[in-house]
């Protein structure tokens, strides 16, 4: 039935001349498809959010460290009037 050899089908294209096996893809390959562009917007939003968190943390730290520098300031301590 297959006079050329065992396991080889008639009419199967060969990848190279005189190759002993058929091509894995029948016919010519389609043109390559370009990769979609990378999404940079997500990274920009994450960087801006991280920067905002750092700025807020810095402002809170500066306020906590600078308040109560003199003895007349209570620095957020509870008093009789705040109860």
MOPAC internal coordinates of N, CA, C and O (Angstrom, degrees):
PM7 1SCF
backbone

  N    0.0000 0     0.00 0     0.00 0    0    0    0
  C    1.4411 1     0.00 0     0.00 0    1    0    0
  C    1.5235 1   110.68 1     0.00 0    2    1    0
  O    1.2310 1   119.57 1   134.05 1    3    2    1
  N    1.3256 1   118.42 1   -45.95 1    3    2    1
  C    1.4665 1   122.87 1   175.61 1    5    3    2
  C    1.5255 1   108.12 1  -112.66 1    6    5    3
  O    1.2310 1   119.95 1   -83.82 1    7    6    5
  N    1.2988 1   117.70 1    96.18 1    7    6    5
  C    1.4699 1   119.24 1  -174.43 1    9    7    6
  C    1.5294 1   113.68 1   -74.43 1   10    9    7
  O    1.2310 1   119.06 1   159.75 1   11   10    9
  N    1.3537 1   119.40 1   -20.25 1   11   10    9
  C    1.4684 1   120.56 1  -174.91 1   13   11   10
  C    1.5260 1   112.80 1   -74.25 1   14   13   11
  O    1.2310 1   119.30 1   152.32 1   15   14   13
  N    1.2785 1   118.94 1   -27.68 1   15   14   13
  C    1.4581 1   120.87 1  -179.04 1   17   15   14
  C    1.5106 1   110.39 1   159.78 1   18   17   15
  O    1.2310 1   121.20 1    -9.21 1   19   18   17
  N    1.2918 1   115.31 1   170.79 1   19   18   17
  C    1.4566 1   121.43 1  -178.10 1   21   19   18
  C    1.5186 1   110.52 1   -77.39 1   22   21   19
  O    1.2310 1   119.57 1   -49.10 1   23   22   21
  N    1.3307 1   118.43 1   130.90 1   23   22   21
  C    1.4474 1   123.57 1   173.83 1   25   23   22
  C    1.5144 1   115.30 1    84.15 1   26   25   23
  O    1.2310 1   119.30 1   178.09 1   27   26   25
  N    1.2985 1   118.94 1    -1.91 1   27   26   25
  C    1.4589 1   120.27 1  -179.39 1   29   27   26
  C    1.5199 1   108.71 1  -105.39 1   30   29   27
  O    1.2310 1   120.58 1   -49.53 1   31   30   29
  N    1.3162 1   116.49 1   130.47 1   31   30   29
  C    1.4459 1   120.71 1  -176.92 1   33   31   30
  C    1.5223 1   109.76 1   -92.64 1   34   33   31
  O    1.2310 1   120.05 1   -33.77 1   35   34   33
  N    1.3113 1   117.50 1   146.23 1   35   34   33
  C    1.4649 1   119.12 1   178.85 1   37   35   34
  C    1.5209 1   111.06 1   -70.38 1   38   37   35
  O    1.2310 1   120.49 1   -40.01 1   39   38   37
  N    1.3046 1   116.67 1   139.99 1   39   38   37
  C    1.4494 1   122.00 1   176.78 1   41   39   38
  C    1.5162 1   114.37 1    83.66 1   42   41   39
  O    1.2310 1   119.05 1  -179.73 1   43   42   41
  N    1.3129 1   119.41 1     0.27 1   43   42   41
  C    1.4609 1   120.80 1   178.29 1   45   43   42
  C    1.5254 1   108.92 1   -74.37 1   46   45   43
  O    1.2310 1   119.72 1   -50.94 1   47   46   45
  N    1.3393 1   118.14 1   129.06 1   47   46   45
  C    1.4659 1   119.52 1  -179.65 1   49   47   46
  C    1.5299 1   110.79 1   -68.32 1   50   49   47
  O    1.2310 1   120.93 1   -34.18 1   51   50   49
  N    1.3041 1   115.82 1   145.82 1   51   50   49
  C    1.4613 1   121.29 1   179.49 1   53   51   50
  C    1.5251 1   109.05 1  -101.92 1   54   53   51
  O    1.2310 1   120.13 1   -41.64 1   55   54   53
  N    1.3435 1   117.35 1   138.36 1   55   54   53
  C    1.4617 1   118.75 1  -178.18 1   57   55   54
  C    1.5197 1   113.03 1   -67.45 1   58   57   55
  O    1.2310 1   119.99 1   146.25 1   59   58   57
  N    1.3148 1   117.63 1   -33.75 1   59   58   57
  C    1.4626 1   123.00 1   178.62 1   61   59   58
  C    1.5201 1   107.58 1  -134.55 1   62   61   59
  O    1.2310 1   120.16 1   -25.91 1   63   62   61
  N    1.3123 1   117.30 1   154.09 1   63   62   61
  C    1.4717 1   118.23 1   177.13 1   65   63   62
  C    1.5301 1   110.55 1   -60.32 1   66   65   63
  O    1.2310 1   121.04 1   -41.74 1   67   66   65
  N    1.2883 1   115.61 1   138.26 1   67   66   65
  C    1.4658 1   123.96 1   178.44 1   69   67   66
  C    1.5283 1   112.79 1    62.19 1   70   69   67
  O    1.2310 1   119.74 1  -153.31 1   71   70   69
  N    1.3184 1   118.09 1    26.69 1   71   70   69
  C    1.4645 1   120.35 1   175.81 1   73   71   70
  C    1.5219 1   108.73 1   -79.49 1   74   73   71
  O    1.2310 1   120.51 1   -28.73 1   75   74   73
  N    1.3113 1   116.63 1   151.27 1   75   74   73
  C    1.4446 1   120.90 1  -175.84 1   77   75   74
  C    1.5165 1   114.15 1   -89.48 1   78   77   75
  O    1.2310 1   119.62 1  -178.01 1   79   78   77
  N    1.3210 1   118.33 1     1.99 1   79   78   77
  C    1.4613 1   120.35 1  -178.48 1   81   79   78
  C    1.5219 1   109.00 1  -140.13 1   82   81   79
  O    1.2310 1   120.71 1   -21.87 1   83   82   81
  N    1.3353 1   116.25 1   158.13 1   83   82   81
  C    1.4577 1   121.66 1  -178.60 1   85   83   82
  C    1.5202 1   111.67 1   -81.32 1   86   85   83
  O    1.2310 1   121.10 1   -13.62 1   87   86   85
  N    1.3159 1   115.51 1   166.38 1   87   86   85
  C    1.4637 1   120.96 1   179.29 1   89   87   86
  C    1.5303 1   109.76 1   -71.97 1   90   89   87
  O    1.2310 1   120.45 1   -31.25 1   91   90   89
  N    1.3230 1   116.74 1   148.75 1   91   90   89
  C    1.4621 1   120.95 1   179.73 1   93   91   90
  C    1.5261 1   111.11 1   -76.53 1   94   93   91
  O    1.2310 1   119.72 1   151.08 1   95   94   93
  N    1.3203 1   118.13 1   -28.92 1   95   94   93
  C    1.4618 1   122.43 1  -179.37 1   97   95   94
  C    1.5221 1   107.94 1  -114.86 1   98   97   95
  O    1.2310 1   119.47 1   -57.25 1   99   98   97
  N    1.3308 1   118.62 1   122.75 1   99   98   97
  C    1.4696 1   119.22 1  -178.15 1  101   99   98
  C    1.5269 1   111.42 1   -74.05 1  102  101   99
  O    1.2310 1   120.35 1   -55.57 1  103  102  101
  N    1.2772 1   116.93 1   124.43 1  103  102  101
  C    1.4611 1   121.04 1   178.68 1  105  103  102
  C    1.5179 1   112.12 1    88.73 1  106  105  103
  O    1.2310 1   121.14 1    13.50 1  107  106  105
  N    1.3225 1   115.42 1  -166.50 1  107  106  105
  C    1.4636 1   119.79 1  -178.58 1  109  107  106
  C    1.5213 1   110.31 1   -81.84 1  110  109  107
  O    1.2310 1   120.69 1   -27.26 1  111  110  109
  N    1.3091 1   116.28 1   152.74 1  111  110  109
  C    1.4611 1   121.57 1   179.53 1  113  111  110
  C    1.5214 1   110.35 1   -76.92 1  114  113  111
  O    1.2310 1   119.82 1   -33.03 1  115  114  113
  N    1.3278 1   117.94 1   146.97 1  115  114  113
  C    1.4645 1   119.61 1   176.14 1  117  115  114
  C    1.5255 1   109.95 1   -71.35 1  118  117  115
  O    1.2310 1   119.82 1   -17.68 1  119  118  117
  N    1.3257 1   117.95 1   162.32 1  119  118  117
  C    1.4676 1   119.21 1   179.65 1  121  119  118
  C    1.5312 1   110.40 1   -65.66 1  122  121  119
  O    1.2310 1   120.11 1   -28.91 1  123  122  121
  N    1.3269 1   117.40 1   151.09 1  123  122  121
  C    1.4694 1   119.28 1  -179.74 1  125  123  122
  C    1.5232 1   111.39 1   -66.45 1  126  125  123
  O    1.2310 1   120.83 1   -33.59 1  127  126  125
  N    1.3138 1   116.01 1   146.41 1  127  126  125
  C    1.4599 1   122.48 1  -179.84 1  129  127  126
  C    1.5233 1   107.76 1   -98.52 1  130  129  127
  O    1.2310 1   119.43 1   -50.93 1  131  130  129
  N    1.3352 1   118.68 1   129.07 1  131  130  129
  C    1.4706 1   119.53 1  -179.82 1  133  131  130
  C    1.5260 1   110.76 1   -69.62 1  134  133  131
  O    1.2310 1   121.16 1   -31.30 1  135  134  133
  N    1.3197 1   115.39 1   148.70 1  135  134  133
  C    1.4580 1   120.66 1   176.63 1  137  135  134
  C    1.5252 1   109.35 1   -68.20 1  138  137  135
  O    1.2310 1   120.00 1   -32.72 1  139  138  137
  N    1.3374 1   117.61 1   147.28 1  139  138  137
  C    1.4695 1   118.74 1   176.31 1  141  139  138
  C    1.5264 1   109.74 1   -69.21 1  142  141  139
  O    1.2310 1   119.83 1   -26.74 1  143  142  141
  N    1.3232 1   117.93 1   153.26 1  143  142  141
  C    1.4669 1   119.81 1  -179.61 1  145  143  142
  C    1.5233 1   110.45 1   -64.58 1  146  145  143
  O    1.2310 1   121.06 1   -32.94 1  147  146  145
  N    1.3187 1   115.59 1   147.06 1  147  146  145
  C    1.4581 1   120.41 1  -179.57 1  149  147  146
  C    1.5194 1   109.81 1   -73.17 1  150  149  147
  O    1.2310 1   121.44 1   -35.13 1  151  150  149
  N    1.3060 1   114.85 1   144.87 1  151  150  149
  C    1.4639 1   119.72 1   179.75 1  153  151  150
  C    1.5148 1   109.16 1   -86.38 1  154  153  151
  O    1.2310 1   120.90 1   -68.88 1  155  154  153
  N    1.3075 1   115.88 1   111.12 1  155  154  153
  C    1.4602 1   120.88 1   179.75 1  157  155  154
  C    1.5204 1   111.51 1   -96.44 1  158  157  155
  O    1.2310 1   120.39 1   165.98 1  159  158  157
  N    1.3108 1   116.85 1   -14.02 1  159  158  157
  C    1.4678 1   119.91 1  -176.80 1  161  159  158
  C    1.5232 1   111.04 1   -63.41 1  162  161  159
  O    1.2310 1   120.41 1   141.98 1  163  162  161
  N    1.3172 1   116.81 1   -38.02 1  163  162  161
  C    1.4573 1   120.74 1  -179.82 1  165  163  162
  C    1.5253 1   110.66 1   -62.42 1  166  165  163
  O    1.2310 1   120.13 1   138.99 1  167  166  165
  N    1.3351 1   117.35 1   -41.01 1  167  166  165
  C    1.4669 1   120.91 1   179.14 1  169  167  166
  C    1.5223 1   111.11 1   -68.56 1  170  169  167
  O    1.2310 1   120.18 1   143.37 1  171  170  169
  N    1.3273 1   117.26 1   -36.63 1  171  170  169
  C    1.4668 1   120.43 1   179.43 1  173  171  170
  C    1.5277 1   110.02 1   -66.33 1  174  173  171
  O    1.2310 1   120.28 1   136.38 1  175  174  173
  N    1.3246 1   117.07 1   -43.62 1  175  174  173
  C    1.4668 1   120.53 1   179.03 1  177  175  174
  C    1.5213 1   110.23 1   -63.77 1  178  177  175
  O    1.2310 1   119.68 1   138.51 1  179  178  177
  N    1.3176 1   118.21 1   -41.49 1  179  178  177
  C    1.4679 1   121.42 1   178.87 1  181  179  178
  C    1.5233 1   111.01 1   -65.03 1  182  181  179
  O    1.2310 1   119.93 1   140.35 1  183  182  181
  N    1.3333 1   117.74 1   -39.65 1  183  182  181
  C    1.4642 1   120.73 1   179.26 1  185  183  182
  C    1.5262 1   111.05 1   -66.95 1  186  185  183
  O    1.2310 1   120.04 1   138.63 1  187  186  185
  N    1.3234 1   117.53 1   -41.37 1  187  186  185
  C    1.4676 1   120.68 1   178.63 1  189  187  186
  C    1.5285 1   110.28 1   -65.73 1  190  189  187
  O    1.2310 1   119.86 1   139.17 1  191  190  189
  N    1.3179 1   117.88 1   -40.83 1  191  190  189
  C    1.4674 1   121.03 1   178.65 1  193  191  190
  C    1.5238 1   110.88 1   -64.91 1  194  193  191
  O    1.2310 1   119.93 1   138.05 1  195  194  193
  N    1.3291 1   117.73 1   -41.95 1  195  194  193
  C    1.4679 1   120.68 1   178.28 1  197  195  194
  C    1.5205 1   110.79 1   -64.92 1  198  197  195
  O    1.2310 1   120.46 1   140.18 1  199  198  197
  N    1.3253 1   116.73 1   -39.82 1  199  198  197
  C    1.4620 1   120.29 1   178.01 1  201  199  198
  C    1.5289 1   110.69 1   -65.03 1  202  201  199
  O    1.2310 1   119.96 1   140.43 1  203  202  201
  N    1.3206 1   117.68 1   -39.57 1  203  202  201
  C    1.4648 1   120.89 1   178.37 1  205  203  202
  C    1.5247 1   111.04 1   -64.32 1  206  205  203
  O    1.2310 1   120.22 1   139.77 1  207  206  205
  N    1.3236 1   117.19 1   -40.23 1  207  206  205
  C    1.4690 1   120.69 1   177.71 1  209  207  206
  C    1.5215 1   110.16 1   -63.83 1  210  209  207
  O    1.2310 1   120.15 1   138.11 1  211  210  209
  N    1.3217 1   117.31 1   -41.89 1  211  210  209
  C    1.4666 1   120.46 1   178.68 1  213  211  210
  C    1.5273 1   111.70 1   -64.71 1  214  213  211
  O    1.2310 1   120.11 1   140.07 1  215  214  213
  N    1.3245 1   117.39 1   -39.93 1  215  214  213
  C    1.4671 1   120.53 1   179.11 1  217  215  214
  C    1.5252 1   110.34 1   -65.51 1  218  217  215
  O    1.2310 1   120.09 1   135.74 1  219  218  217
  N    1.3234 1   117.43 1   -44.26 1  219  218  217
  C    1.4685 1   120.56 1   178.88 1  221  219  218
  C    1.5259 1   110.26 1   -62.98 1  222  221  219
  O    1.2310 1   119.87 1   137.41 1  223  222  221
  N    1.3143 1   117.84 1   -42.59 1  223  222  221
  C    1.4650 1   120.77 1   178.53 1  225  223  222
  C    1.5235 1   110.85 1   -64.08 1  226  225  223
  O    1.2310 1   120.01 1   141.24 1  227  226  225
  N    1.3230 1   117.59 1   -38.76 1  227  226  225
  C    1.4638 1   120.77 1   177.52 1  229  227  226
  C    1.5143 1   112.55 1   -65.62 1  230  229  227
  O    1.2310 1   120.28 1   138.21 1  231  230  229
  N    1.3228 1   117.06 1   -41.79 1  231  230  229
  C    1.4671 1   120.71 1   178.96 1  233  231  230
  C    1.5275 1   110.32 1   -65.14 1  234  233  231
  O    1.2310 1   120.28 1   136.33 1  235  234  233
  N    1.3143 1   117.07 1   -43.67 1  235  234  233
  C    1.4718 1   120.02 1   178.65 1  237  235  234
  C    1.5239 1   110.59 1   -63.36 1  238  237  235
  O    1.2310 1   120.13 1   137.57 1  239  238  237
  N    1.3182 1   117.35 1   -42.43 1  239  238  237
  C    1.4704 1   120.64 1   178.38 1  241  239  238
  C    1.5149 1   110.84 1   -63.19 1  242  241  239
  O    1.2310 1   119.81 1   137.50 1  243  242  241
  N    1.3259 1   117.96 1   -42.50 1  243  242  241
  C    1.4656 1   120.86 1   179.20 1  245  243  242
  C    1.5220 1   111.08 1   -63.89 1  246  245  243
  O    1.2310 1   119.90 1   139.58 1  247  246  245
  N    1.3138 1   117.79 1   -40.42 1  247  246  245
  C    1.4689 1   120.79 1   179.19 1  249  247  246
  C    1.5231 1   110.29 1   -65.40 1  250  249  247
  O    1.2310 1   120.03 1   136.04 1  251  250  249
  N    1.3169 1   117.55 1   -43.96 1  251  250  249
  C    1.4664 1   121.01 1  -178.55 1  253  251  250
  C    1.5192 1   110.91 1   -65.63 1  254  253  251
  O    1.2310 1   119.96 1   140.06 1  255  254  253
  N    1.3153 1   117.68 1   -39.94 1  255  254  253
  C    1.4658 1   120.45 1  -177.21 1  257  255  254
  C    1.5205 1   113.09 1   -76.08 1  258  257  255
  O    1.2310 1   119.39 1   152.72 1  259  258  257
  N    1.3277 1   118.76 1   -27.28 1  259  258  257
  C    1.4657 1   120.18 1  -176.26 1  261  259  258
  C    1.5199 1   113.43 1   -94.67 1  262  261  259
  O    1.2310 1   118.88 1   162.73 1  263  262  261
  N    1.2959 1   119.75 1   -17.27 1  263  262  261
  C    1.4633 1   119.00 1  -179.65 1  265  263  262
  C    1.5300 1   109.56 1   -78.18 1  266  265  263
  O    1.2310 1   121.15 1   -24.76 1  267  266  265
  N    1.3047 1   115.41 1   155.24 1  267  266  265
  C    1.4622 1   119.69 1   178.91 1  269  267  266
  C    1.5137 1   113.21 1    74.18 1  270  269  267
  O    1.2310 1   120.46 1  -154.50 1  271  270  269
  N    1.3253 1   116.73 1    25.50 1  271  270  269
  C    1.4595 1   119.71 1  -179.70 1  273  271  270
  C    1.5208 1   112.89 1   -74.87 1  274  273  271
  O    1.2310 1   119.53 1   157.20 1  275  274  273
  N    1.3326 1   118.50 1   -22.80 1  275  274  273
  C    1.4663 1   120.47 1   178.42 1  277  275  274
  C    1.5226 1   109.66 1  -115.32 1  278  277  275
  O    1.2310 1   120.98 1   -13.33 1  279  278  277
  N    1.3112 1   115.74 1   166.67 1  279  278  277
  C    1.4617 1   119.38 1  -174.33 1  281  279  278
  C    1.5259 1   113.17 1   -79.18 1  282  281  279
  O    1.2310 1   119.64 1   161.15 1  283  282  281
  N    1.3249 1   118.29 1   -18.85 1  283  282  281
  C    1.4630 1   119.79 1  -179.42 1  285  283  282
  C    1.5248 1   111.81 1   -79.25 1  286  285  283
  O    1.2310 1   120.45 1   158.46 1  287  286  285
  N    1.3034 1   116.75 1   -21.54 1  287  286  285
  C    1.4595 1   120.15 1   179.73 1  289  287  286
  C    1.5256 1   109.48 1   -82.71 1  290  289  287
  O    1.2310 1   121.15 1   -42.55 1  291  290  289
  N    1.3145 1   115.40 1   137.45 1  291  290  289
  C    1.4597 1   119.90 1   178.84 1  293  291  290
  C    1.5339 1   111.20 1   -84.87 1  294  293  291
  O    1.2310 1   119.99 1   160.60 1  295  294  293
  N    1.3203 1   117.62 1   -19.40 1  295  294  293
  C    1.4677 1   120.89 1   177.38 1  297  295  294
  C    1.5160 1   114.04 1    61.91 1  298  297  295
  O    1.2310 1   119.92 1  -141.69 1  299  298  297
  N    1.2995 1   117.76 1    38.31 1  299  298  297
  C    1.4578 1   120.35 1   176.73 1  301  299  298
  C    1.5121 1   114.15 1    83.63 1  302  301  299
  O    1.2310 1   119.47 1  -172.39 1  303  302  301
  N    1.3022 1   118.61 1     7.61 1  303  302  301
  C    1.4624 1   120.27 1   178.94 1  305  303  302
  C    1.5172 1   110.24 1   -72.57 1  306  305  303
  O    1.2310 1   120.70 1   -30.28 1  307  306  305
  N    1.3065 1   116.26 1   149.72 1  307  306  305
  C    1.4611 1   120.56 1   178.53 1  309  307  306
  C    1.5251 1   109.90 1   -73.04 1  310  309  307
  O    1.2310 1   121.02 1   -43.88 1  311  310  309
  N    1.3143 1   115.66 1   136.12 1  311  310  309
  C    1.4645 1   121.67 1   177.58 1  313  311  310
  C    1.5163 1   108.60 1  -121.59 1  314  313  311
  O    1.2310 1   120.80 1    -0.08 1  315  314  313
  N    1.2958 1   116.07 1   179.92 1  315  314  313
  C    1.4626 1   120.47 1   178.25 1  317  315  314
  C    1.5269 1   111.20 1   -65.64 1  318  317  315
  O    1.2310 1   120.39 1   147.45 1  319  318  317
  N    1.3292 1   116.87 1   -32.55 1  319  318  317
  C    1.4608 1   120.40 1  -177.64 1  321  319  318
  C    1.5281 1   111.74 1   -74.27 1  322  321  319
  O    1.2310 1   119.75 1   155.74 1  323  322  321
  N    1.3176 1   118.09 1   -24.26 1  323  322  321
  C    1.4599 1   120.06 1  -176.18 1  325  323  322
  C    1.5237 1   113.07 1   -90.40 1  326  325  323
  O    1.2310 1   119.89 1   178.91 1  327  326  325
  N    1.3010 1   117.82 1    -1.09 1  327  326  325
  C    1.4664 1   119.57 1  -179.29 1  329  327  326
  C    1.4830 1   112.70 1   -84.77 1  330  329  327
  O    1.2310 1   120.10 1   180.00 1  331  330  329

